[in-house]
């Protein structure tokens, strides 16, 4: 995909960050970013010699200089807080350290920065509530699990926006933040294709219940058109447990930050304007904003792209010789041993496999590719008749 001038700096920053990760496959990274290896290696050489100047950053006025006194340090703290109103003392301290923005003055401790914010009336009760700690678990490596969901929709001038969010569980790296017109598969799938082409594919994706993800609680056994496509790609699909939002807790926390730092008090004319705001904040979130759950590293510092490349065509569907294979027909129905079963209309004309349970006579687990979505007991079916 060609690099567009309006977001060239952000894309270069992301490319350099990923390329400098230990063990990064730089040629593959160039392919996924749509540039030649010659261009990619030239950018890395310029970055090594020039630093961030090589990325052509937006001009910004220095927060302070080596000749300024301690009050100027306080001014720098206030300026960064005004730029990022949802950031607390620890994030501001780490960001000042990363920017080397104080020109020789030592970065104040987080507690001192918090006191400065209080003195300037920059900490409200709502901000204190938003800073409360959430306990979470995380996978040990990037791309073991991605979490996907829609942030609650909001009104624009003449339509509604449905923000699609996707983050890596281990690093909290945001893989996409897209302004969508609806929650249909036709809106979600193109964004996922672009993510897979750039970052590769995860082992598993966890989604909420409902459209377009599907739900194990519904008659379709959790298989929607979108989940069937993901399963065919070899991705394991799971769903959040009902009434347990902590299952997708990291993306819920991401949504809180998105609301506080982008959506609150803002209005957008259309999807294009909303997307521009999302893209700008996504760069800040991934590459600048220190994350307290990551020991104040940025998500980009912990993320590496997946080695599982997106295929040009869907893999074939294969089962073992011990399986009984049936093709799903109209209305999502399939025939098995004299019984007509309803599975999912998303599986129309696709093969599914009935695998016998060796420990329970007459019991079968029903699979689509690697995904078990149903279990039947022929003895119970006979009793019903």
N, C-alpha and C positions, 0 to 999 in steps of 0.2 A: 504494500500500500504506500503510495507516494507521501512524502512529508509535505504538509501544507504550511505556507509561510506563517499563518496566524498562530500556529501552535508548535513551530519549529523548536523553540527553546525548550518547551516542556518535553517534547519527544526526545530531543538530544539528551536531556538530563536523565530521562528514564533509560535510554539506551546505554549511556555511560555507566550508570549505577549497576545495571544488570551485567554488563560486560566485565566489570571489575570484581564481580562475585567470584569467590574461589571455585575453580573447576568449571567456569562458564565456557560453553561452546560458542565462541565468538562468531564463527562462520555461520552457524545455524541461527544465531541471534540476528545477524545481518539479513539473512533470508527472511526471517519473520518480521523484521522491521522494513522490508522492502528496499534495502540499499545494498550496494555492492560491497564485498569485503574491503576493496581499496578505500572506499569512502568511510567505512566503519573504522578501519585501522588508522586512517588519517585523523579522524576525529579524536580517537583515543590518544594519539601522539600529541595533538594540540592540547588536549586536556591535561596530559602529564606535564607539559611545559608551561602552560598558561593558566591552568586551573579553571575556575568557573567562567573566565573571560571567553574561553573557547566555546561556551554554550550560548553566547550572545544574550546575556540576561537583560531583563528590563532594567533601565537605569533607575537607581534609587538613591536618594540623598543619604549620605552617611549619618548614622545616628549620633556619632560623637567622634572626637579626634583625640590623639594622645595628649594634647595640651589642655583639654577640658578638665574641669574639676569634678568632684563627687556629685554635685547637683546635676551635672550633665548625665551622669550614669543613671540617676533617677529619671531624668527626662527620657532616656533610651528605654527604660523599663515601661514607662507610661506609653510611649509611642508604639512599642510592640504590642502592648495590651490593647491599645486602640485599634491596631491593625487586626488583631485576633481577639475579640472580646470574650471568647469562651475559654481562653487559655489561663491556667493558674500559675502559681509561683514556680513549680518544678518545670513545667514546659517552657516558660519564659527563660528561666535560668539556663536550661540546656540549649535553647535556640540561640541565646546570646553567645554562649560558648562556641557553638558550631559556626556562627557567623563571624566570630572574632570581632564583634561590633563595638567593643568598648575601647579599642585603641590603646591598650596597655593597662587600663584600669581593671582590677580583678572583678570577675562576675560575682555579684552579691549572692549569698545563700538564698535558697528558696523561701525561707522564713522571712528574710529581710524584704524580698520582692513582694511577698504577700502583704507585709506591713505597708510598703509603699502603695500598693493597690488600694488598701483600706484608706490610707490618708487622702488619696485622690478620689475617693468615692467610687472606685471601679469594681468593687465586689458587692453584688446584690445578694439577697437571700436566695433568689432563683439560681444564681451562679454557684453558690455554695452547695445547693441541692444537686446540681448537675455534676459536681465534682466528687460525689460520694462514690466509694469504691464498690465495684461489682466483682464477685469471685467467679472465675472462669477456669475451664480446663482448656488445654490446647494440644494439638497433635505435634509430634516431635520434629517433623520435617515439612517443608513447603510442599504444597500440591497433594498432600495426603487427603485433605478434605477442603472443599470450597463450600461456602454458605451463600445461598442466593435467595432473594426476596424482593418484593416491592415495598418501598416506603409509602406510607399513606398518601393518597393522591391529594392534590391541592388545585384550586381554581387559578386560571390565568385570565387574560382579558376576555377571551371568547371561547375557551375550552378548558379542559382539565389536563394536568400533567401527572403521570404515574412514574416516579423515579425507580428504575431498575438498578439494584445493587448486587454486587458479587465480590466477596472477599475471601482471601486465603486464611484458613483457620490458624496456621502456625505463625505467620508473619503479620496478619491483619492488613496485608497489602490489598488495596482496592483494585480489582481487575477491570471492572467497568462501573460507571455511574452514568446511566443513560436516561434522558428525558423521553418517555414513551407516551404515545397517544392513548394506549389501552393496555390491557394485561393479556392479550391474546398470544398464542404461539407464534403467529406471524410477526409480532413485534419483538418477541424475546429471541427467537432462533437466530436471526441475522446478527444480533449483538454477540451471542455465544460463539457463532462461527468466527467472528473477528477476534474474540478473545482466544479461542483455541488456535487460530492461525498465528497469533503473536506469542502467546505464553505456553502453548502446548495444552495437554489435557490432564485433569486431576484423576486420582484414584476414585474419589467419591464426591458427589454433590449432595448436600442436604438442603431441602426446601421446606417451606411451610405446607400446610394442607390447603387444597383448593386449586382453582384455575390459576395458571395453566399447568401447575405442577402435578396435579392428581392427588389422591388421598387414599391410603389403605382402608379408610372407614367407609368409602363409597362403593357402590355396586361394581364399578370398573376395576376394583382391586388395586387402586393406586396407579393404573396405567393410563396416562394421557398421551396424546400425540407427541408432546414434547419429551416425556419420560421414555417412551418407546424409542425415539431417536437417540437419546443419550445412552440408553442401554445397548443399542446396536453399535455405538461407538466404543463399547467396552467400559463405560463409566458406571460405577455402582450408584444407585439412586436411593436416597433415604428421605424420610419425612420427620419433621419435628413431632414430638409426642404431644398429644392434645393437652392443653392447660399447663404445659411446661415450656414457657418461652426461653428458659435457659438453654434448651437444646440448640437453639440458634442465637445464643446470647451475644456473641461477638457482633453479629450483624445488627442486633437490636441496639447495642451500644454505638455502633457506627451510625445508625439512624438518629440517635440522640445528638451526636456531634454534627451530623448534616443539618438537622433542624436548628441547632443553636448557632452554627457558624455560617449557614447559607440561607436557610428558608425563613427564619424568624424575622418578621418585620419587613420582608421583601415582597415584591410583586413582579411578575414577568408578563410580557405581552404575549409571548408565544413559546413554542417548544424550542425554537432556535435560540432565543434569549436565555431560557432556562438551561439549555445544554452548555452555552458559553460559560455561565456561572458555575455549573457542575465541573466542567473541564478545568477551570482555573483552580477551584478548591481541591479537586482530586490531586493535582500536582503538589499543592501545599500539604495535604494529608499524607501522601505517600513519601514525599521527599524532604519536607521541612518540619512538619509538626512532630515533636518528640512524643512518644507513646509511653505512658507510665507503665503499662503492662509489659513493655519490652525493655525495661530498665532504661527508659528515656532514649532508646534508639528510634529511628524512623522505620516504618514498615518496609521501605525499599532496602534498608540495610540488612533485613532478615530474609528477603525474598530472593529466590532463584527460579528461573523458568523451568518448566517441566520437560523431561526428556521424551515424554510421550507426544509425538507429533500428530497433528490433525491429519487424517487420511483424505486423499482426494476423492475417494468413493467409499461408501459404507461397506464394511466387511461382510462376507457371507455368513449365513446362520447355519451352524452345524451342531448336531447332537450325537450321542453315542449309539451304538448298535443295540444297547439294552433298553433304550428309550422307545416309547410309543409316540410317534410324531403325528400330529393332526394339523390341518390348515383351518384357520378361523374363517368362518363364512359370514354372510350378511347378518346384520344386527349383533355382531360380536358373538355368535354362537359357534359351538364346536360339538361334534359327536364323538363319544368315547364309550366303547363297550356297551352299546345299546342305549346310552343315556345322552340326552341333549343338554349341554351345559352352556351357561352364559358367562363369557369371560370379559372381553372389552372390545368395543368397536374400533379402538385405536390399533388393534391387532389384525384388522381386516386383511385377508389373503396372506397372512404371515404364518409360519409354522411355530407351533408350541410343542413342548415335550412333556409327557406324563412319565414320571420316574417312580417306580414302586418302592415303597418303604419295606425293607426286608424284615423289620421287627413287628410290623402290623399288617396282617393279611387283609387285602382289599383296600389298603390306603395308598394314595398316590400324591406326590408333590408335583405341582404344575409349574413349569419353567418357561420363560421367554429368554432365550440366550442364557446368560448366567444368573438371571433374576428369578427367584422363586416368588410367585405372586399369589398362589392359591394351593389349597390342599383339599382333597376330596376323599370320602370314605364310601366305597361302593355298597358296603353293608348298610349304612345309614340311608343311602339313596333307595335301596331295595325296600327297606322298611317303610319309607315314605309312600311307596307305591302299593 
